[in-house]
Amino acid sequence: MAVSKSLCKRYHGDDAGIAPARGAPEMTLQEGGAPGSAMAGKAAGKPPEEILLDWKREQASLKARVVDLDTEAWQRDPAFSGLQRVGGVDVSFVKDDSGSACASLVVLSYPELEVLYEDCRMVTLTAPYVSGFLAFRELPFLVDAVQQLRQREPCLMPQVLFVDGNGVLHHRGFGVACHLGVLTDLPCIGVAKKLLQVDGLENNALHKEKIQLLKAGGDSFPLMGGSGTILGRALRSHDHSTKPLYVSVGHKISLEAAVRLTHSCCKFRIPEPVRQADIRSRDYIRRTQEVQGVPAPQSGRSKEAQRPKACPQGVSEEPAGLLGKQLLACSTGTSKGTPAGRKACPRF
């Protein structure tokens, strides 16, 4: 279908970029109103060990609802006939403030990949970041954005969502893409830029050799864990990109369809829905800060580096005691960024 850029519907603030979502107040985790908004609210006043136990229980409960098969007719069509709208979400952080961020949802036409809808809003994240539990910090705002779109412009609802993070490729088989898919009941695809080393997967010499064998955009190889389960695929998303993406099922789509659609949505290395959500959220932060008289942040600082805590070195998943210490440090504000020389956690 032919798409005009003038048809894009925006639900963020005015041209100055300071008003969230058509006059709505800045949101906090407790105010989101979406299913799962209480995820972090439950953490208030609880010891770190109890919070983590609650989060693990909720992940396990929601994991039982994940569907890893094609559920829509367009998913089984070689050309994705019937697919008209693809969505992407992103959370970009304000420099040197790990609690302030911009949550964005964009919807693009398919196959043209022109933006039809965007919703950007400033949010305050009060839940701590703990590796493996990203959803409990960021997802309530994104779920709320999807629900508001469903209510305001149902004709623009995406038929599939792309997430900058992992799906079933996760320590407990339930990453942020699974979480978002289950809570919104939409097909969801996890697309990560770094390999999450779980179930025996390692970014070792053998893995790098396999990457070298990916000669053209669309080439991929399976990510088989030590358990024998295929958790995702490493995909060369573009002819001119040598770094692979790590694609995994989030919800209501097969891995084969997820990989094909990811490649089909890449004008550059990153799928266009995620790329546009990231670009627009960062631009919204910039315009907001300009109005508030805050100097524009320097480029080159990754979102991962703005998260409160880095992954422990040499382990794929922290023991409960270490997780509790990490959670406590984040919740008390003692950790503002990733220390120099340490690698930030991948998104999951």
Secondary structure, DSSP 8 states (H G I E B T S, - for coil): ----GGG-EE-S--TTS-S-TTT---EEGGG--STTTHHHHTTTT--HHHHHHHHHHHHHHHHTT---S--SGGGGSTT-TT--EEEEEEEEEETTEEEEEEEEEEEEETTT--EEEEEEEEEE--S---TT-THHHHHHHHHHHHHHHHHH-GGG--SSEEEES-SSSSTTS--HHHHHHHHHTS-EEEEESS----TT---SHHHHHHHHT--STT-EEEEE-TTS-EEEEEE--STT--S-EEEEEEESS-HHHHHHHHHHT-SSSS-HHHHHHHHHHHHHHHHHHHHHT-----TT--TGGGSS----TT-SS--HHHHHHHHHHHHTT---S--TT-------
